[in-house]
Amino acid sequence: MRKQLQQANRIVIKVGTSTLIYPNGNINLAAIDQLAFVLTDLRNQGKEVILVSSGAIGVGLNKMGLSMRPETIREQQAVAAVGQAELMNIYTQRFSTYSQLTGQILMTRDVIEFPTSRLNVTNTLEQLLKMNIIPIVNENDTVAVDELDHLTKFGDNDQLSAIVAQLVQADVLLMLSDIDGFYSDNPLVNKQAKLYSQISTIDEQLMQQAGGSGSSFGTGGMQSKLKAAKRILNNHSMMVLANGKQPKIIFDILSGKTIGTLFKEEP
């Protein structure tokens, strides 16, 4: 049992594109509806919940009838613009089924780098939580590009979710992915790969065990998740990496069941 997770009150939940989009590129409405149900129920329990959601480009590709992610940045930004509007439309519709209000926050890295804008976004998140509204955070893909001279891009929503958790001093970050946790090797290739139940420090050896990018519709890989976990550990908080295929797994994680990989400092 992971009793410390039962005490978590302020929770950041990150869902990857693999949770929201089927491998064939279609939108996983069942997963989105289940996610809305779970997060609303957590809110009804009195917990404070922030959702960091990927999926803008994946949803945009589906909306525009495209099967492949475009190569140029301007095309990706256009797809993201269409997809972000559609993604929020779907979230708004599903959350309203459970009478739960949501608010959209789009962020770029430079917002975090400047003290005033950093304070502004923190205040907005705090006020939304105070008003029992679930903030839905995503990177502003339409303007964030790492090719610009000033850094505007987080890199991916794994990093963004860890930064949001840091901004609001969350008790735990739940990162839902397409894998059951962090393994000693790629479990799809090596059947002897070991699932780590808990990790307290992230060193170079662990980073080398991490592979590349995940689904063709997303951007994050295991190295990105480890970097996010390292940020969480440095902030003396907790993170759980687990499979998000069935978002109801969040209930089990917060009940203290041994699911996925818990990143937490040794006492």
C-alpha positions in Angstrom: 0.0 0.0 0.0 1.1 3.5 -0.8 -0.7 5.3 2.0 0.8 8.7 1.2 -1.2 8.8 -2.0 -4.4 8.5 0.0 -3.6 11.8 1.6 -3.1 13.6 -1.7 -5.5 16.5 -2.1 -4.0 18.7 -4.9 -3.5 16.5 -7.9 -2.2 17.2 -11.4 -3.2 14.6 -14.0 -1.4 14.4 -17.3 -2.9 12.4 -20.1 -1.0 11.6 -23.3 -2.2 11.5 -26.8 -2.2 7.7 -26.6 -5.0 7.9 -24.0 -7.1 10.3 -26.1 -6.5 8.9 -29.7 -6.8 5.4 -30.9 -3.9 3.9 -32.9 -5.9 4.4 -36.1 -6.1 8.1 -35.4 -9.7 8.3 -34.3 -10.7 10.0 -31.0 -11.2 7.7 -28.0 -14.5 9.2 -26.8 -14.9 6.4 -24.2 -11.6 7.3 -22.5 -12.3 11.0 -22.6 -15.8 10.4 -21.0 -14.3 8.2 -18.4 -11.6 10.8 -17.6 -14.3 13.5 -17.2 -16.2 11.2 -14.9 -13.2 10.3 -12.7 -11.9 13.9 -12.4 -15.4 15.2 -11.6 -15.8 12.6 -8.9 -12.4 13.6 -7.4 -13.6 17.2 -7.4 -16.8 16.1 -5.7 -14.7 14.4 -3.0 -13.2 17.8 -2.3 -9.9 17.3 -4.1 -8.3 20.0 -6.2 -7.6 18.7 -9.8 -5.7 20.1 -12.7 -5.7 18.3 -16.1 -2.7 18.7 -18.4 -3.8 17.3 -21.7 -2.0 16.5 -24.9 -3.9 15.7 -28.1 -4.3 19.0 -29.9 -2.4 17.8 -33.0 -3.8 14.3 -32.8 -7.4 15.6 -32.7 -6.6 18.1 -35.4 -5.4 15.4 -37.7 -8.6 13.5 -37.2 -10.8 16.6 -37.7 -9.0 17.5 -40.9 -9.0 13.9 -42.2 -5.2 13.7 -42.3 -3.4 10.4 -41.6 0.1 11.7 -41.1 1.5 14.5 -38.9 2.7 17.2 -41.2 6.4 17.9 -41.4 6.6 21.7 -41.4 6.1 23.8 -38.3 3.5 26.1 -39.8 1.4 23.1 -40.9 1.7 21.5 -37.4 0.6 24.8 -35.9 -2.4 25.0 -38.2 -3.4 21.5 -37.3 -2.9 22.3 -33.6 -5.2 25.4 -33.9 -8.0 23.3 -35.3 -7.4 20.4 -32.9 -7.2 22.5 -29.7 -10.6 24.1 -30.4 -12.1 20.6 -31.1 -10.4 19.0 -28.1 -11.8 21.7 -25.7 -15.2 21.3 -27.3 -15.1 17.6 -26.5 -13.9 18.2 -23.0 -16.5 20.8 -22.3 -19.3 18.6 -23.6 -18.2 15.5 -21.6 -17.5 17.4 -18.3 -20.8 19.3 -18.6 -22.5 15.8 -18.6 -21.3 15.6 -14.9 -22.1 19.3 -14.2 -18.4 20.2 -13.9 -17.0 23.5 -15.1 -13.6 23.6 -16.8 -11.3 26.4 -17.9 -8.7 26.4 -20.6 -5.1 27.6 -20.0 -2.6 27.6 -22.9 1.0 28.2 -21.9 4.4 28.8 -23.5 7.7 28.4 -21.8 8.5 32.1 -21.8 5.5 32.6 -19.5 7.2 30.6 -16.8 10.6 32.3 -17.3 9.3 35.8 -16.5 8.3 36.4 -12.8 5.3 38.5 -13.5 3.7 36.2 -16.1 4.7 33.2 -13.9 2.8 34.8 -11.0 -0.2 35.6 -13.3 -0.6 32.0 -14.5 -0.1 30.7 -10.9 -2.8 33.1 -9.7 -5.2 32.0 -12.4 -4.7 28.3 -11.6 -5.2 29.0 -7.9 -8.4 31.0 -8.5 -9.9 28.3 -10.8 -9.2 25.7 -8.1 -10.8 28.0 -5.5 -13.9 28.3 -7.7 -14.1 24.5 -8.0 -13.3 24.7 -11.7 -10.9 22.1 -13.3 -8.2 23.9 -15.3 -7.3 22.1 -18.5 -3.7 23.0 -19.5 -2.0 22.5 -22.8 1.1 24.0 -24.5 0.1 26.7 -26.9 1.3 24.8 -30.0 0.2 27.5 -32.4 2.9 29.9 -31.2 5.5 27.8 -29.3 8.4 26.7 -31.4 11.9 25.8 -30.2 13.5 27.2 -33.4 12.9 30.8 -32.2 15.8 32.6 -30.5 14.0 32.9 -27.2 12.8 29.7 -25.6 9.0 29.3 -26.0 8.6 25.6 -26.1 8.4 23.2 -23.1 9.5 20.3 -25.3 6.4 18.2 -24.5 3.5 18.0 -22.1 5.4 15.7 -19.7 7.7 18.7 -18.9 4.7 21.0 -18.8 2.8 18.8 -16.4 5.8 18.7 -14.0 6.1 22.5 -14.2 2.4 23.0 -13.5 2.7 20.6 -10.5 5.6 22.7 -9.3 3.8 26.0 -9.8 0.8 25.0 -7.7 2.8 22.8 -5.2 0.7 19.7 -6.1 0.8 16.7 -3.8 1.2 14.3 -6.7 1.5 14.2 -10.5 -0.3 11.3 -12.1 1.2 10.7 -15.5 -1.0 8.5 -17.7 0.8 7.0 -20.6 0.6 3.9 -22.9 2.9 1.8 -20.7 2.3 0.3 -17.3 5.2 2.1 -15.7 9.0 2.4 -16.0 10.8 -0.8 -17.0 14.4 -1.9 -16.9 14.1 -2.4 -20.7 11.6 -2.1 -23.5 8.9 -4.7 -22.4 7.7 -5.0 -26.0 11.1 -6.3 -27.1 12.4 -7.8 -23.9 9.9 -10.1 -22.1 12.3 -10.2 -19.1 12.1 -6.5 -18.6 11.4 -5.6 -15.0 8.7 -3.1 -13.9 10.1 -0.7 -11.2 7.5 -0.3 -8.4 9.3 2.7 -6.9 12.2 4.9 -7.9 13.7 7.4 -5.5 16.6 8.8 -7.6 17.2 9.3 -11.3 20.7 8.7 -12.5 22.4 8.3 -15.9 21.9 4.6 -15.9 18.1 5.0 -15.6 18.2 7.6 -18.4 20.0 5.2 -20.7 17.3 2.6 -20.0 14.7 5.0 -21.4 13.7 4.6 -25.0 12.5 7.1 -27.7 9.2 8.6 -28.6 5.9 6.8 -28.1 3.0 6.9 -30.5 3.1 8.4 -33.9 0.5 11.0 -32.8 2.4 12.1 -29.7 5.9 13.6 -29.0 6.9 12.3 -25.5 9.0 9.3 -24.8 10.3 7.6 -21.6 13.3 9.9 -21.3 10.9 12.9 -21.2 8.9 11.2 -18.4 12.1 10.6 -16.4 13.1 14.3 -16.8 9.6 15.3 -15.6 10.0 12.8 -12.6 13.4 14.3 -11.8 11.8 17.8 -11.6 9.1 16.4 -9.3 11.7 14.7 -7.0 13.8 17.9 -6.9 10.6 19.6 -5.7 10.2 17.0 -2.9 6.9 15.8 -4.4 5.6 12.5 -5.9 4.8 11.2 -9.3 3.1 8.0 -10.5 3.6 6.8 -14.1 0.9 4.3 -15.1 -1.1 3.1 -18.0 -3.9 5.5 -19.0 -5.9 3.2 -21.2 -8.6 3.1 -18.6 -8.6 6.4 -16.7 -10.6 4.8 -13.8 -7.1 3.5 -12.8 -6.7 6.9 -11.1 -9.1 5.8 -8.3 -6.9 2.7 -7.6 -3.7 4.7 -7.7 -5.1 7.3 -5.2 -6.5 4.5 -3.0 -2.8 3.4 -2.4 -2.7 0.3 -4.6 0.6 -0.7 -6.1 0.1 0.4 -9.7 2.7 1.7 -12.1 5.9 3.3 -10.9 6.0 5.7 -7.9 8.7 8.3 -8.0 9.3 9.5 -4.5 12.3 10.4 -2.4 13.4 8.0 0.3 12.3 9.2 3.8 
